[in-house]
Amino acid sequence: MPNMRLTKNPMPSQDANVRNKNFSEVALGYSAEMAIDEAQRCLNCKNKPCVEGCPVKIHIPEFIARVSQGDFAGAYEIISQSSSLPAVCGRVCPQESQCESKCVRGIKGEAVAIGRLERFVADWHNAQENVVVNKPDTNGHKVAVIGSGPSGLTCAGDLAKKGYEVTVFEALHVAGGVLVYGIPEFRLPKSIVKKEIDTLKALGVKIETNMVIGKVLSIDELMAEYGFEAVFVGSGAGLPRFMNIPGENLNGVFSANEFLTRINLMKAYEEGSSTPIYKAKKVCVVGGGNVAMDAARCAKRLGSDVTIVYRRTEAELPARREEVEHAMEEGINFKMLTNPVEILGDEQGWVKGMLCQEMELGEADEKGRRMPIPKEGAMCTVDCDAVIMSIGTSPNPLIKSTTEGLEVNLRGGIIVNEAGLTSRDMVYAGGDAVTGAATVILAMGAGKVAAAAIDEALS
């Protein structure tokens, strides 16, 4: 009989007033006993609605059934058939709006904690010392993957399992893409990312770092001179957007990309780090997405008084609810229905505050979200000495500008068909390079689709 308790097992975590001063992981993970108890809440539905909510189509009821029996190795085997990055997904995937939103247990209570169980299984597997990765025999076909973020790693992993000789080209000096430069240590420890990448290397995936495709080599050269029969572009969306308001060129104004890269990739938070980081007294983070929460929580850990400025209400915040709640628990302030119109500076050219327009919500847009409109005559000034802009990112135009015949849309995203094929023969793309900034799991889903299409085309 299933466990019919209406609530999921809570996730053990650091106390809020302790964790907001360190960069150690906030969530501590389930014990084996908690995982088995939670797994026994699953009804093992015949129609498997949770699987339909998963972009990479993990066999969710099957892996949970193995967990309920204490067969963690079997559970990992099932997950790894669909996902190359289970320890990552278990931490940063928005399960509440995907697989868990379809869970039947969520109708009269809380959904089964699918993401927490995936994380437990992956962490259990990674802790084993006797794991052997079976490298498949090569099929003789070569594929290049541009970018080592979630879409690129997923595409590489799926193809490597089928015997393809895959080389991943990464522009930075460390593989992992947004997983290492964008997501903070307290949400996704970099040792976890490294472990997942090491598993892909054991499958035969080669990773070349410090390779800026479009500068060092072009896509045409990869195919014509180096023998790659197909190319997958998963270069992400690392080009930050700004509001184009007065004062954005002042000292103390940062993009969230730069701020997070200095902290996450370059370890600026560590004592004695050679990477400079501006530790302001009062920081304003403009935006309401997951990246804004990450930037705000990092600034808090550096000792700043942090305020998130957002032009809609709390109900419209696009960030995961869990991240918003964690930020609030950690003492981050939220100033809603507020939109910056000018960043104010002192005589030395440093930020001293923000002039903001107070907003109110009007009619809903085409997505059903009520549009913020200025409240007539209502202005306010927010005191701060640093501003972090987190209002979105766009794909870097480098790939497009160096690849003849590659079509992009008005926002710079590469245009692809349902199989991920671009306007260039045997050149595929997926993830943020196509959609603009989105979630890790959607990028993984795109990498999976493209890998299947490449396999069909080459086999």
PEPE-V565291 format. One record per residue. RES is the residue in one small letter. SS is DSSP state (alpha for helix, beta for strand, coil for the rest). BURIAL is b if it has 24 or more other C-alpha atoms within 12 Angstrom, else e. Layout:
BEGIN
<<RES,SS,BURIAL> <RES,SS,BURIAL>>
END
This chain:
BEGIN
<<m,coil,e> <p,coil,e> <n,coil,e> <m,coil,e> <r,coil,e> <l,coil,e> <t,coil,e> <k,coil,b> <n,coil,b> <p,coil,e> <m,coil,b> <p,coil,e> <s,beta,e> <q,coil,e> <d,coil,e> <a,alpha,b> <n,alpha,e> <v,alpha,e> <r,alpha,b> <n,coil,b> <k,coil,b> <n,coil,b> <f,coil,b> <s,coil,b> <e,coil,b> <v,coil,b> <a,beta,b> <l,coil,e> <g,coil,b> <y,coil,b> <s,coil,e> <a,alpha,e> <e,alpha,e> <m,alpha,b> <a,alpha,b> <i,alpha,b> <d,alpha,b> <e,alpha,b> <a,alpha,b> <q,coil,b> <r,coil,b> <c,coil,b> <l,coil,b> <n,coil,b> <c,coil,e> <k,coil,e> <n,coil,e> <k,coil,b> <p,alpha,b> <c,alpha,b> <v,alpha,b> <e,alpha,e> <g,coil,b> <c,coil,b> <p,coil,b> <v,coil,b> <k,coil,b> <i,coil,b> <h,coil,b> <i,alpha,b> <p,alpha,b> <e,alpha,b> <f,alpha,b> <i,alpha,b> <a,alpha,b> <r,alpha,b> <v,alpha,b> <s,alpha,b> <q,coil,e> <g,coil,b> <d,coil,e> <f,alpha,b> <a,alpha,b> <g,alpha,e> <a,alpha,b> <y,alpha,b> <e,alpha,b> <i,alpha,b> <i,alpha,b> <s,alpha,b> <q,coil,b> <s,coil,b> <s,coil,b> <s,coil,b> <l,coil,b> <p,alpha,b> <a,alpha,b> <v,alpha,b> <c,alpha,b> <g,alpha,b> <r,alpha,b> <v,alpha,b> <c,coil,b> <p,coil,b> <q,alpha,b> <e,alpha,b> <s,alpha,b> <q,coil,b> <c,coil,b> <e,alpha,b> <s,alpha,b> <k,alpha,b> <c,coil,b> <v,alpha,b> <r,alpha,b> <g,alpha,b> <i,coil,e> <k,coil,e> <g,coil,e> <e,coil,b> <a,coil,b> <v,coil,b> <a,coil,b> <i,alpha,b> <g,alpha,b> <r,alpha,b> <l,alpha,b> <e,alpha,b> <r,alpha,b> <f,alpha,b> <v,alpha,b> <a,alpha,b> <d,alpha,b> <w,alpha,b> <h,alpha,b> <n,alpha,b> <a,alpha,e> <q,coil,e> <e,coil,e> <n,coil,e> <v,coil,e> <v,coil,e> <v,coil,e> <n,coil,e> <k,coil,e> <p,coil,e> <d,coil,e> <t,coil,e> <n,coil,e> <g,coil,e> <h,coil,b> <k,beta,b> <v,beta,b> <a,beta,b> <v,beta,b> <i,beta,b> <g,coil,b> <s,coil,b> <g,coil,b> <p,alpha,b> <s,alpha,b> <g,alpha,b> <l,alpha,b> <t,alpha,b> <c,alpha,b> <a,alpha,b> <g,alpha,b> <d,alpha,b> <l,alpha,b> <a,alpha,b> <k,alpha,b> <k,coil,b> <g,coil,b> <y,coil,b> <e,beta,b> <v,beta,b> <t,beta,b> <v,beta,b> <f,beta,b> <e,coil,b> <a,coil,b> <l,coil,b> <h,coil,e> <v,coil,b> <a,coil,b> <g,coil,b> <g,coil,b> <v,alpha,b> <l,alpha,b> <v,alpha,b> <y,alpha,b> <g,coil,b> <i,coil,b> <p,coil,b> <e,coil,b> <f,coil,b> <r,coil,b> <l,coil,b> <p,coil,b> <k,alpha,b> <s,alpha,b> <i,alpha,b> <v,alpha,b> <k,alpha,b> <k,alpha,b> <e,alpha,b> <i,alpha,b> <d,alpha,b> <t,alpha,b> <l,alpha,b> <k,alpha,b> <a,alpha,e> <l,coil,b> <g,coil,b> <v,coil,b> <k,beta,b> <i,beta,b> <e,beta,b> <t,coil,e> <n,coil,e> <m,coil,b> <v,coil,b> <i,beta,b> <g,coil,b> <k,coil,e> <v,coil,e> <l,beta,b> <s,coil,b> <i,alpha,b> <d,alpha,b> <e,alpha,e> <l,alpha,b> <m,alpha,b> <a,alpha,e> <e,coil,e> <y,coil,e> <g,coil,e> <f,coil,b> <e,coil,b> <a,beta,b> <v,beta,b> <f,beta,b> <v,beta,b> <g,coil,b> <s,coil,b> <g,coil,b> <a,coil,b> <g,coil,b> <l,beta,b> <p,beta,b> <r,coil,b> <f,coil,b> <m,coil,b> <n,coil,e> <i,coil,e> <p,beta,e> <g,coil,b> <e,coil,b> <n,coil,e> <l,coil,b> <n,beta,b> <g,coil,b> <v,beta,b> <f,beta,b> <s,beta,b> <a,alpha,b> <n,alpha,b> <e,alpha,b> <f,alpha,b> <l,alpha,b> <t,alpha,b> <r,alpha,b> <i,alpha,b> <n,alpha,b> <l,coil,b> <m,coil,b> <k,coil,b> <a,coil,b> <y,coil,b> <e,coil,e> <e,coil,e> <g,coil,e> <s,coil,e> <s,coil,e> <t,coil,e> <p,coil,e> <i,coil,b> <y,coil,b> <k,coil,b> <a,coil,b> <k,coil,b> <k,beta,b> <v,beta,b> <c,beta,b> <v,beta,b> <v,beta,b> <g,coil,b> <g,coil,b> <g,coil,b> <n,alpha,b> <v,alpha,b> <a,alpha,b> <m,alpha,b> <d,alpha,b> <a,alpha,b> <a,alpha,b> <r,alpha,b> <c,alpha,b> <a,alpha,b> <k,alpha,b> <r,alpha,b> <l,coil,b> <g,coil,e> <s,coil,b> <d,beta,b> <v,beta,b> <t,beta,b> <i,beta,b> <v,beta,b> <y,coil,b> <r,coil,b> <r,coil,b> <t,coil,b> <e,alpha,b> <a,alpha,e> <e,alpha,b> <l,coil,b> <p,coil,b> <a,coil,b> <r,coil,b> <r,alpha,e> <e,alpha,b> <e,alpha,b> <v,alpha,b> <e,alpha,e> <h,alpha,b> <a,alpha,b> <m,alpha,b> <e,alpha,e> <e,coil,b> <g,coil,b> <i,coil,b> <n,beta,b> <f,beta,b> <k,beta,b> <m,coil,b> <l,coil,b> <t,beta,b> <n,beta,b> <p,beta,b> <v,beta,b> <e,beta,b> <i,beta,b> <l,beta,b> <g,beta,b> <d,coil,e> <e,coil,e> <q,coil,e> <g,coil,e> <w,beta,b> <v,beta,b> <k,beta,b> <g,beta,b> <m,beta,b> <l,beta,b> <c,beta,b> <q,beta,b> <e,beta,b> <m,beta,b> <e,beta,e> <l,beta,e> <g,beta,e> <e,beta,e> <a,beta,e> <d,coil,e> <e,coil,e> <k,coil,e> <g,coil,e> <r,coil,e> <r,beta,e> <m,beta,e> <p,beta,b> <i,beta,e> <p,beta,e> <k,beta,e> <e,beta,e> <g,beta,e> <a,beta,e> <m,beta,e> <c,beta,e> <t,beta,e> <v,beta,b> <d,beta,b> <c,coil,b> <d,coil,b> <a,beta,b> <v,beta,b> <i,beta,b> <m,beta,b> <s,coil,b> <i,coil,b> <g,coil,b> <t,beta,b> <s,beta,b> <p,coil,b> <n,coil,b> <p,coil,b> <l,alpha,b> <i,alpha,b> <k,alpha,b> <s,alpha,e> <t,coil,e> <t,coil,b> <e,coil,e> <g,coil,e> <l,coil,b> <e,coil,b> <v,beta,b> <n,coil,e> <l,coil,e> <r,coil,e> <g,coil,b> <g,coil,b> <i,beta,b> <i,coil,b> <v,coil,b> <n,coil,e> <e,coil,e> <a,coil,b> <g,coil,b> <l,beta,b> <t,coil,b> <s,coil,e> <r,coil,b> <d,coil,e> <m,coil,b> <v,beta,b> <y,beta,b> <a,beta,b> <g,coil,b> <g,coil,b> <d,alpha,b> <a,alpha,b> <v,alpha,b> <t,alpha,b> <g,coil,b> <a,coil,b> <a,coil,b> <t,coil,b> <v,alpha,b> <i,alpha,b> <l,alpha,b> <a,alpha,b> <m,alpha,b> <g,alpha,b> <a,alpha,b> <g,alpha,b> <k,alpha,b> <v,alpha,b> <a,alpha,b> <a,alpha,b> <a,alpha,b> <a,alpha,b> <i,alpha,b> <d,alpha,b> <e,alpha,e> <a,alpha,e> <l,alpha,e> <s,coil,e>>
END
